């Protein structure tokens, strides 16, 4: 998502620098791909965001959430200060709430307009997670973090010069918070020429999930789906294979594996090749917010997608035409049953999905709108 934005800006002749936090333990920060090599300034800083039980216990008596504080690193802040002091930027864009920890330092030394691109309304993610819990302690604990994160969000929003959001719902929420700075809706944009379907390599029927399971809403959604449909795949009449792929899949998910039925694959070498090889995408998101990039990419790959309403949030879908919406076990069951027995139906849903993405999520259109937003904030560059 960030790289797509950078590539679009570079293609239009803009100079771009990227300062990246690498939070993956035992992974070096990925360098830009060949298209960006030598075209942007790029620095990556490794940060350990692991939290001990002692940290969790101490944080119970804090006003802020460790889910935010763990992203602060004094040495990374020094690198940012050096960068903004040495280069005169027009725009500095913060990708996600956690990077706003460095806002005050950047503001002090930079004359640029500071933009916040929110990927989610973070407090909503935690509030919605709490609603999924029946255990009173877990529910209370998650609500506490939701409140703390909301307080932090409200403190930060008006400190920026402008805010970019992925969905109209997020814009309304931010404005309802009393935000006074300009807020622009800029949906997820992708390079359409990178996404094409080769049905000769697609297994039909097959179900799949693709996403990072270090994001709690993804992990809980997949667990809910597996718990609800495990017996249907193993002993029931849903005669279809289900594949789970993505990064940071907990070891306990191996217990769901069932020979010839359920496959816990972990991280795949080529995500688009994996998506092309399967036919029906499952998005059982029960909490979270914002726009799911994986759904946009799946629609671009002409996948038939079965998603919760929340999972498809922000996409101008039409249920039954370019996506299938299911919000409980019964609705998921009916949608899966229909899809695995009617290949042409699946293909038509996927074709309509691709048309929607071409109309509304072409990166070239999104980038032009982003630049217009920059120019609105920087009238001198018109």
C-alpha positions in Angstrom: 0.0 0.0 0.0 2.8 2.5 1.0 4.9 1.3 -1.9 2.1 1.7 -4.4 1.7 5.3 -3.3 5.5 5.9 -3.5 5.6 4.4 -7.0 2.8 6.5 -8.2 4.5 9.7 -6.9 7.8 8.7 -8.4 6.3 8.0 -11.8 4.9 11.5 -11.8 8.3 13.0 -11.2 8.2 13.7 -7.4 11.1 13.2 -5.1 10.4 10.8 -2.3 12.2 9.6 0.8 11.0 6.7 3.0 12.0 6.3 6.7 10.7 2.9 7.8 10.4 1.1 11.1 11.0 -2.6 10.8 9.1 -4.4 13.6 9.6 -8.0 12.4 11.9 -9.9 14.7 14.5 -12.0 12.9 13.8 -10.2 9.7 15.9 -7.6 8.0 13.9 -4.7 6.6 12.9 -5.3 3.0 14.6 -3.1 0.4 12.5 -1.4 -2.2 11.8 -3.6 -5.3 13.7 -3.0 -8.6 11.2 -0.3 -9.8 12.2 1.9 -6.9 15.9 1.0 -6.5 18.0 4.2 -6.9 14.9 6.4 -7.3 14.1 7.1 -3.6 16.0 7.8 -0.4 15.4 4.9 1.9 16.3 4.2 5.5 15.1 1.3 7.6 15.4 1.1 11.4 14.8 -2.2 13.3 12.7 -1.9 16.4 11.7 -4.5 18.9 8.0 -4.1 19.8 7.7 -7.2 21.9 6.1 -6.7 25.3 6.8 -8.7 28.5 4.2 -9.7 31.1 5.8 -7.2 33.4 5.3 -4.4 30.8 1.6 -5.4 30.6 1.3 -5.3 34.4 3.0 -2.0 34.8 0.9 -0.5 32.0 -2.3 -1.2 33.9 -1.4 1.9 36.0 -0.5 4.1 33.0 -2.6 6.7 31.2 -1.5 5.5 27.8 -1.5 2.1 26.1 1.6 0.0 25.6 0.2 -0.8 22.2 1.2 2.7 21.2 4.2 3.3 23.5 6.1 0.2 22.2 6.6 2.0 18.9 8.7 4.8 20.3 12.4 4.6 20.0 14.7 7.5 20.9 17.4 6.6 18.3 14.8 6.4 15.5 13.6 9.8 16.6 17.1 11.2 16.3 17.4 9.7 12.7 14.1 11.5 11.8 15.4 14.8 13.2 18.6 14.5 11.3 16.7 13.8 8.1 14.3 16.7 8.3 17.0 19.1 9.3 19.2 18.1 6.3 16.4 18.1 3.7 13.7 20.6 3.0 10.5 18.7 2.5 7.2 20.0 1.2 5.1 17.2 2.7 5.9 14.7 5.4 3.3 11.9 5.6 2.9 9.7 8.7 1.5 6.2 7.9 -0.6 5.1 10.8 -1.3 6.3 14.3 1.8 4.9 16.0 4.2 7.0 14.0 2.5 10.1 15.4 4.7 9.4 18.5 7.4 11.3 16.5 5.1 14.2 15.4 6.3 16.8 17.9 10.0 16.1 17.1 9.4 16.4 13.3 7.2 19.5 13.8 10.0 21.2 15.7 12.5 20.9 13.0 10.6 20.7 9.7 8.7 23.4 7.8 6.8 20.9 5.8 3.1 20.3 5.9 2.5 17.2 8.1 -0.1 14.7 6.8 -1.6 11.8 8.8 -2.8 8.8 6.7 -4.9 6.8 9.0 -5.1 3.1 8.2 -7.8 2.4 10.8 -9.6 4.3 13.6 -7.5 2.5 16.1 -9.7 2.8 19.1 -12.6 1.3 17.1 -10.4 -1.8 16.4 -10.0 -2.4 20.2 -13.6 -1.5 21.0 -14.9 -4.0 18.5 -12.5 -6.6 19.7 -13.9 -6.1 23.2 -17.4 -6.8 21.9 -16.3 -10.2 20.7 -15.2 -11.3 24.2 -17.5 -13.1 26.7 -14.9 -13.2 29.4 -15.5 -10.2 31.7 -11.8 -9.6 32.4 -10.8 -9.7 28.7 -13.7 -7.5 27.8 -12.8 -4.9 30.4 -9.1 -5.0 29.5 -9.8 -4.4 25.8 -12.2 -1.6 26.6 -9.6 0.0 28.8 -7.1 0.0 25.9 -9.8 1.3 23.5 -10.4 4.3 25.8 -6.7 5.1 26.2 -6.1 4.8 22.5 -9.1 7.0 21.7 -7.8 9.7 24.2 -4.4 9.6 22.4 -6.0 9.8 18.9 -8.1 12.8 19.9 -5.0 14.5 21.2 -3.1 13.9 17.9 -5.6 14.6 15.2 -5.6 18.4 15.2 -1.8 18.5 15.5 -1.5 17.6 11.8 -2.1 19.9 8.8 -4.2 17.4 7.0 -5.6 13.9 7.3 -6.1 11.2 4.6 -8.5 8.4 5.2 -9.4 5.3 3.2 -13.2 5.4 3.7 -16.1 7.8 4.1 -17.0 6.1 7.4 -13.6 7.0 8.8 -13.9 10.6 7.6 -17.2 10.9 9.3 -15.8 9.4 12.5 -12.8 11.7 12.6 -15.0 14.8 11.9 -17.4 13.7 14.7 -14.4 13.8 17.0 -14.2 17.5 16.4 -11.3 17.5 14.1 -10.8 20.9 12.4 -8.0 20.1 9.9 -8.9 19.1 6.3 -9.8 15.4 5.9 -9.7 13.8 2.5 -11.0 10.3 1.5 -8.4 8.6 -0.7 -9.2 4.9 -1.1 -6.6 2.1 -1.4 -5.1 2.3 -4.9 -3.3 -0.5 -6.8 -1.5 -0.9 -10.1 -4.1 -2.8 -12.1 -1.5 -4.1 -14.6 0.1 -6.1 -11.7 -3.2 -8.1 -11.2 -4.4 -10.6 -13.7 -6.2 -13.9 -13.4 -5.1 -17.1 -15.0 -8.0 -19.5 -14.4 -6.0 -22.4 -15.9 -4.0 -22.4 -12.7 -6.9 -22.0 -10.3 -8.2 -24.8 -8.2 -12.0 -24.9 -8.1 -13.5 -25.2 -5.7 -11.2 -24.0 -3.0 -11.4 -21.5 -0.1 -8.5 -19.4 1.1 -7.6 -16.7 3.6 -4.5 -14.5 3.2 -3.4 -12.0 5.7 -1.0 -11.2 8.6 -2.1 -12.9 11.8 -0.1 -10.6 14.0 -3.0 -8.3 13.6 -5.5 -9.4 16.3 -8.7 -8.9 14.3 -7.4 -11.1 11.5 -6.3 -13.8 14.0 -9.6 -13.8 15.9 -11.6 -13.8 12.6 -9.8 -16.8 11.2 -10.1 -18.7 14.5 -13.8 -18.0 14.6 -14.2 -19.3 11.0 -12.1 -22.5 11.7 -14.0 -23.2 15.0 -17.3 -22.8 13.2 -16.6 -24.8 10.0 -13.9 -27.3 11.0 -16.4 -30.2 11.3 -18.2 -29.2 8.0 -14.9 -29.4 6.2 -13.8 -32.7 7.8 -17.1 -34.6 8.2 -19.8 -32.4 6.7 -21.0 -31.6 3.2 -18.7 -28.7 2.5 -16.5 -30.7 0.2 -13.8 -28.1 -0.3 -10.3 -27.4 0.8 -9.5 -24.4 2.9 -6.0 -22.8 2.8 -4.7 -20.3 5.4 -1.7 -18.3 4.4 0.1 -15.2 5.7 2.7 -14.1 8.1 3.0 -14.6 11.9 0.6 -17.5 12.1 0.8 -18.8 15.7 2.0 -22.4 16.2 -1.4 -23.3 17.8 -3.0 -23.0 14.3 -1.2 -26.2 13.3 -3.8 -28.0 15.4 -6.4 -27.0 12.8 -4.6 -28.8 10.0 -6.5 -31.8 8.5 -5.0 -34.0 5.8 -6.5 -33.1 2.4 -9.0 -30.7 4.0 -7.4 -27.8 5.9 -4.0 -26.4 5.1 -2.1 -24.0 7.4 0.5 -22.8 4.9 2.1 -19.8 6.7 3.9 -17.2 4.7 3.9 -17.7 0.9 6.7 -16.7 -1.5 4.4 -15.0 -4.0 1.1 -13.7 -2.6 -0.5 -13.0 -6.0 0.4 -16.4 -7.3 -1.2 -18.0 -4.2 -4.4 -15.9 -4.7 -4.6 -16.9 -8.4 -4.3 -20.6 -7.5 -7.4 -20.5 -5.3 -11.0 -19.6 -6.2 -13.0 -18.2 -3.2 -11.6 -15.7 -0.8 -12.8 -15.7 2.9 -12.7 -12.5 4.9 -14.3 -13.4 8.3 -13.4 -10.1 10.0 -15.4 -9.5 13.2 -13.6 -6.4 14.4 -11.2 -3.8 13.0 -11.8 -0.9 10.6 -10.6 0.9 7.6 -10.3 -0.6 4.1 -8.8 -4.1 3.7 -6.1 -4.0 1.1 -6.3 -7.8 0.6 -10.0 -7.5 -0.4 -9.1 -4.8 -3.0 -6.3 -7.0 -4.3 -8.5 -10.1 -4.3 -11.2 -8.2 -6.3 -8.6 -7.1 -8.7 -7.6 -10.8 -9.2 -11.3 -11.6 -10.0 -11.8 -13.6 -6.9 -15.2 -14.4 -5.6 -15.1 -13.0 -2.1 -17.2 -13.9 0.9 -16.8 -11.2 3.6 -18.4 -9.8 6.7 -19.9 -6.3 6.2 -17.1 -5.0 8.5 -14.4 -6.7 6.4 -15.7 -5.0 3.2 -16.0 -1.6 4.9 -15.2 1.4 2.7 -15.6 -0.5 -0.6 -18.6 0.5 -2.7 -19.7 -3.1 -3.1 -23.1 -4.5 -4.1 -23.9 -7.7 -2.2 -24.5 -10.5 -4.6 -23.0 -8.7 -7.6 -19.3 -8.0 -6.9 -19.0 -9.6 -3.4 -20.9 -11.8 -1.1 -21.7 -10.6 2.4 -22.0 -13.0 5.3 -22.2 -11.9 9.0 -22.8 -15.1 10.8 -22.3 -18.9 10.5 -25.5 -19.5 8.6 -24.8 -16.8 6.1 -21.3 -18.0 5.5 -22.4 -21.6 5.2 -25.1 -20.7 2.6 -22.6 -18.6 0.6 -19.9 -21.2 0.6 -22.4 -23.9 -0.4 -23.6 -21.9 -3.3 -20.1 -20.9 -4.5 -18.5 -24.4 -4.4 -21.2 -25.8 -6.6 -21.4 -23.1 -9.2 -18.1 -22.1 -10.9 -19.7 -19.8 -13.4 -21.5 -17.9 -10.6 -18.1 -17.4 -8.8 -16.4 -16.2 -12.0 -19.2 -13.6 -12.6 -18.9 -12.3 -9.1 -15.1 -12.0 -9.7 -15.5 -10.3 -13.0 -17.8 -7.7 -11.5 -15.3 -7.2 -8.7 -12.5 -6.5 -11.1 -14.7 -3.9 -12.9 -15.4 -2.1 -9.6 -11.7 -1.9 -8.8 -10.9 -0.6 -12.2 -13.4 2.2 -11.7 -12.6 3.2 -8.2 -9.1 1.9 -7.1 -6.8 2.6 -10.0 -3.6 3.9 -8.3 -3.2 6.5 -11.0 -6.5 8.1 -10.1 -5.8 7.9 -6.4 -2.4 9.4 -6.7 -3.7 12.3 -8.7 -6.3 13.0 -6.0 -3.5 12.7 -3.3 -1.4 15.3 -5.2 -4.4 17.6 -5.4 -4.8 17.3 -1.6 -1.1 18.2 -1.2 -1.5 21.2 -3.4 -4.6 22.3 -1.5 -2.4 22.3 1.6 0.5 23.9 -0.2 -1.1 26.6 -2.4 2.3 28.0 -3.3 3.2 25.0 -5.4 0.2 25.4 -7.7 
